[in-house]
């Protein structure tokens, strides 16, 4: 589940919610899906809130990547 | 005309009125190069407009500066719309500018429109080619000047909205003649860096400054770019060819960054919302299931479990009942079958079987009898035929036949042997009459002839022949004398000549 991109995680999450809301799902399956969904919520939250500042790099002519600071 | 003195004010006032009355001067468009451009503290700008041969003073009042699309500088070629008026106080006339535009912009505008039409007709701006901008990019490439304002705006905006996104900066010149090829090469380079989205652009500037983004090579490279690309050149009002070729146009670099990344807060809210929905669904689901369970528990069968046993008992009784019924039925059926068998003819009268067999046996015996009689009759007939045959009636015939055959053989033999004798006699006659037998000497003669030839050959060598020609051989004591030394006085010498020998003595 960690391997999914943020977009995929979010889509999957919404898919599960829609499925659960349709109501035709047996309780055991519903509980499994709910646990999956909770896992995905956690993954999404981690992905969203773990970065503090965007990493900016400048691609030099020789292809080297150097940290780029806008205040310099 | 009366020689009257005018004051300076009067003449300047007169001239001012004259100027004002001239419609041409009231609304005039003048082209020239700016010099001595100065902004005064009161907010008005003063300048000189000139060409190669002449110049005119000019003023741009504070109120007219709002419409200015560029910052006027010395050396700029401009077109000024306005009026020529007299400044009475100084006795000068000047150009009062209502608007000022850069000269040459018209040409640029024409080439812009031309290129735009050309690329449009080629389909470079078609909606069908526009790629979707990824909603949650992991890495964004920015193609702009690393020292410009655009990159600062973009990084700041992404930092604020969606800091989990990486930014790769591909620095390039964004104005001047070298900018377009550099933008193209950086765009090509950026394809290798696993980017989700590219932002290309620069901050605001004059139309010339933005011009690299109106170049055909840049537009085509943007169109060919495999990665979704957002164009952000200048301010809201600036449209460039790059904007049309890109997948998305942003009015400013900041707006481009906003279009490129989502807002983390919004996403957090969305996830929070999903979380709430999930919990609610599960609560509902669980409570409804609990309700169902409660209902089930209230049912008679759960409260009174023996009732299950009762039902089963009833079922069993019914089965036994059925079984009983069926078995009785079966017995009845089989009994009637048995009765049918008992009543059958064969069982009632079993001798019938024996009678049938007996008849069959009798038939067989009859058949056998008939067949054997037939065979005897046939053989008797054959015997009679044999007895009646000529051979048996007259057995001598056999002997006569053999005799005739033997006689034939003897005749054949006689004939054949006579033939052989005759043939051999003939052969003998032929041999007898052959030359060789008639004249056997012929062979002998032939042989003699050959002998004579050979003798002739020998005679050539024969020493006696030499004697015939007059020579003689002298011998003494039976040795041929070849030297005087071979004989002594008194020795007998025999001289052999052709027809005899002369006996002499050595004196």
Interface residues (C-beta under 8 A of the other chain):
Chain A: X5 X6 X7 X10 X13 X14 X16 X17 X20 X21 X23 X27 X30 X31 X34 X37 X38 X41 X44 X45 X47 X48 X49 X50 X51 X52 X53 X54 X55 X56 X57 X58 X59 X63 X65 X68 X70
Chain B: X134 X135 X136 X138 X146 X151 X152 X155 X156 X158 X159 X162 X163 X164 X165 X166 X167 X168 X169 X170 X171 X189 X190 X193 X264 X267 X268 X270 X271 X274 X275 X277 X278 X281 X282 X285 X286 X289
